[in-house]
Amino acid sequence: MLQEISVKRPLPNNLKKEHLPLFQDSLEETFTRLHPVYLKNAWVIQDTIFSPGELKFYSSRTHIEALGPLQFAKRAVYCAPKSWRRVDKGMWVLDEWSHNYFHWITDCLPRIWEGLEKDTDFPVILPSSMMSLPYVVDSLNLLGVKYISFSPRENLRVDTLILTARTAPYPQFNIPLVKKTREKLSLTSGNPTTRKVYISRSKAPKRKVSNEPDVERLLILRGFEIIHAEDLSFKQQIQLMAETRLLVSLHGAALTNMIFLPEGARVLELRNEGDSISQCYFNLASALDIPYFYTLNKGSEKATILADFEIDLQALEQALEAMEAN
């Protein structure tokens, strides 16, 4: 059964009139989503779920784009020589994007909340490749959520499977479930929430700032700390956000951490000029009721995910003044 969800979003707090077209299509949106289902005698074959009783693959719940007959056939051939392991119960919450930090936090955790509403005793089933991602294991351990893993050399027979579905299509968010992630993982800081934080991507392999020294100099003069998310554990990132009042970063996974900001905090995204497609952090700030600020900057590519950026320092100065005064 499909559920239809409608959302309305406020404008960015420092919106310039000429930039309205970049946000216009995101201000009111409607989307549909599937609900979790129980499956008896389900097979976990690589990254898909198969019901032998129904002779059916449930790829609409395991992939962004549903798989076709050729893709099913390739998986069947690939998995045929593997060993089989029986599991009495489990929960599936993954798709092909789940290894990414943003998608684990904003897609997979909301799916876990819905799965746990069905039964709190069902462990999350994870391929062993995900066990090497610290934020996956750390978040599950912090939450006290059970999990089991399987190797690339085996298939699973699951007696009873809770098969969840994406709670919202990218770049949308299921607002109650995103807020539940904040509620369950955010920390209460014993310190005042006064820190001003810039998360730099200078150590990242892509999407860097070409004039990073100038950006850092400007921010340091305004009392900002320069932070590299790569240097912090998952729990340390949550703790940092608990103490942060102003968060600034280039479009990238580190902005996902706004989900752990305290009430009253604000976020500023350094965006690619002319990009009206990459709205995930604008949408996320809206879902969390966080005041959102932005600047537009010259990117080396039209595709934000591939671009490096030269930050407009004058626009950044103006946005920071608005952010602190608002």
N, C-alpha and C positions, 0 to 999 in steps of 0.2 A: 504494500500500500504506500502510495506517495503522500508526503506531507508538503503543503505549500507554505512558505514562510516569506513574509514581506518585511523589509527594513527601511527606515528613514534615517539619514545621517546628517548631522550638522555640518556646516561649512568649516573649513580650516579657520582657526582663530585669527590668522594674519592674512587672509585671502585678499589678493589684489583683484580688482574687477576684471582685468584683462586675462586673468588666469582661470576664471570660472569654467570655461570649456573643458579644462583638464579634469575637473572634478564632477561636472554636470551629470554624467551618466551613472555615477556612483551614489548620488544623493538619495535616490529611491530605487530599490531593486526587489524583485521577487524571484525566488528560486524554489526548487523542489528537492526532496531528499527521501531516501529509503529508510526503513526501520530495521532493527536487528531481527533475525529469525533463529529458531532452534532447528538444528539438523541432527538426525539420528544416523549413525554409521556414516560419517563424513570422512572423505579422504583428503589429506593435505598433500598435494602433489606439487612440489617446488614452491610456486608462489600463487597457486590457485586452489580452489576448493571444489571437489567433485562429489556429487551424491550418486552412488551406484544404484540406489533404489529408484531414483528418478531419471537416471542416465543424463544428468544435467551438471554443467559447470556453472558456478555462481560468480562469473567474472565481473559482473556489474558491482559486486561488493568487494572485489579484490584488486581491481584495476581502474585507473582513471578512464580509460577507453576500453569498452568491452572487447574481449578477444574474439577472433574468428576461428573457423574450423581448422585452418592450417596451423594457427598458433596452438590450438588444443592438441592437434596431432603431434606437433614437435615436442610438446611437453610429455605426452604419453610415451613417445619413443624414448625420450631422454630419461624418464623415470622408471621405465620397465625393468632395468637391471638392478635397481636399488633395493636395499633391504626394507622390510616393513616393521614398524613399531606400533604397538597398540597403546592408546591413551584413553583413559576412561572419560575425561571431560576436559574442555578447553575453550578458549575464546580467541577469535581471530579479529585483529584490529588494523591490518596492514594493507597498503597498496604499494605500487612501485616507487612512490615518492617518500616513503616512511623513514628512510635512512637520513633524510635531511632534518636538521635541528628544528627549523620552522615547522615542518609538517609533522614531526613527532609531537611537538608541544601543542600545536593548534588543531591537528587532525586526529592523531592517534589517541591522545589522552581523552578528548571528548568521547571517542568511541569506547574507551575503557569505562567511562562513567555510565554509559548506556548499558554496556555489558554487565557491569556490577549491579545495576538495577534489576537485571534478570536473575542473577545469582551471585552472591558475594564470594562464593567459594571456587569459582572457575578461574584457573590460571590463564594468563595470556600466553599464547603460543608464538614463539619467535624463532626465526632462523638463526643459526649460530653466528652469522655475520653481524647481526645486530647486537650481539653480546659484547662486541669489541667497541661499541660506542658508549663512552662513559655516561653521557646524559640519559641514555636509555636505561641502563642498569641503575644509575643513581636516582633517577626520578621514580622508578618502580620501588626501589628500596625505601626511599623517603616516604612514599605513599603506603608502604606495607602491602603492595599488590603482588600476588603470587605470579610466577612465570615459569615456563619450561621452554627448553630450546631443542631444536633438532638439527642434525648435521646435513650437509649437501649430499651425503651418501645414503640418506634414508627418506622414506615416505611415512606418513602417519595415518593410522586408522583411529579416528576419534569416535568413541561411542556416542557422546552427546557434545555437540559443538554449538556455541553461541556465535553466530556469524553476524558481526556488526556491519554497518554501512557508514560511509562518510556522512557526518552530521550536517555538512554544508559543502557545496562545490566551491573549489578555489576560484576567486579569492574572497568568498563569503565566509561568514562565521555564524554558528549557532550560538546566539548570545548567552542564554542561560548556561550552556555547557562550557563555554570559554570562561565565564565568570566562576564556574565551579572549579576550574583548574587554578585560577587565582586564589580562590578560597582555600583550596587544599594544599597548595604549595608555597604560597607567600608566607614570609616570616614577619613577625612583629619585631621591629628594631628597638633595642634599648637606647639607641642614640637618636638625636634629633634628625628628622628627614630633611637635611639642609644641603646634602652633597650635590654638586653640579658635575655631571659626568659626560665626557666625550669618549665614545667607543671607536677607536681607530681601526682601520682595516690595513694598516701599513704592513702587517705580518701575514695578511691573507694572500693567496695565490692570484687572485683576480679582483676586479672592481675596487681599484685603489684611487687615492686622491693624488693628483700630480703635484699640487702645491701644498702638500701636507705640512711642511714646516711653517708656512704662513698661517695655515688654519690653526695649527696647534698654538702658535704664538698668540694669535688673537684670542683664542679660548682661555689660555692660561692667564692672560691679562684680566679676563673677566671672572677668574676664580674657578675655572673648570679643571678637573683632573683628567689626564689622558690615560685611558684604560685599554688594554688589549684583552678581549674575551678569551683568547687562546691561553692566557696565563692563569686563568681562574678555573677552579672546579665548578661543576654545576651548582653545588650548594653555595659556593662563594659568590657566584653571579646572582643568585637569589638574595643573599644577604646584602650585596652591594645595592641592588635595586630597592631593598627595604629602607635604605638610608638616603635614597636619591630623590631630589626634588625636581631637577631638570635633567633630561636625557637627550643627548644629541648624537646622531650617527648617520652615516651614509646608508642608503638603501641596502639592506643586507640582513642576514640571520640574527645578528646581535640585537636588532630592534625588536625581535620576538620577546626579549626580556622585559619589554614594557608591561607584560602581563603580570609581573611581580612588583610593579611600582605601587607605592602607597597612595591612598586617597589624597588628592590635591597636587599630585605630580603632573608634569607636562612633558611632552615629547616633541622634538624637532627632527624631521627627516630631510636629509640632503638628497634631493630628487634630480632626475634627469630631465632637462628642459624638453618640452613637447611630448612627454610620455604620459598619456592618459590611460594606459593599460595597467601599469604596475601600481595597483591601488591596495595591495594587501595590508600595508601598515597604516594607511589612512583608514581602511575599514576596521582593522583591529583596534586602533585607538578609539574609534566610534563605539565599537562593541563593548569596550571597557570603560566608557565615559571619561576618557582621558583627553584633555585639551590638546589639539594637534596643530603644530606649526610646521612650516616647510620653507625651503628655498629651492629655486630652479638653477641648475648648473650645467655647464657645457660638457656633454659626454662624448667620448671617442666613438661611440656606436649609438644607433637609434635604440637597439635592444639593450635595455638597462642592465640585464643580467650579465652582459658581455663587456660593458663599457668601463673605462676609467674616466675620472672626472677632474675638471678644474673648477674648484669651488669659487663662486662669486662672493668675494670677501665683503663687499659693501652690502649685498643682500643678506649675508649671514649676520653682519653687525646689526642690521635693522630687525631681523627676525629675533635675535637674542634680546634686543631691547623690548620688543613686543612681548616676548615670552616671559621676561622678568617683570614687566609692568602689568601685564594682563591680570 
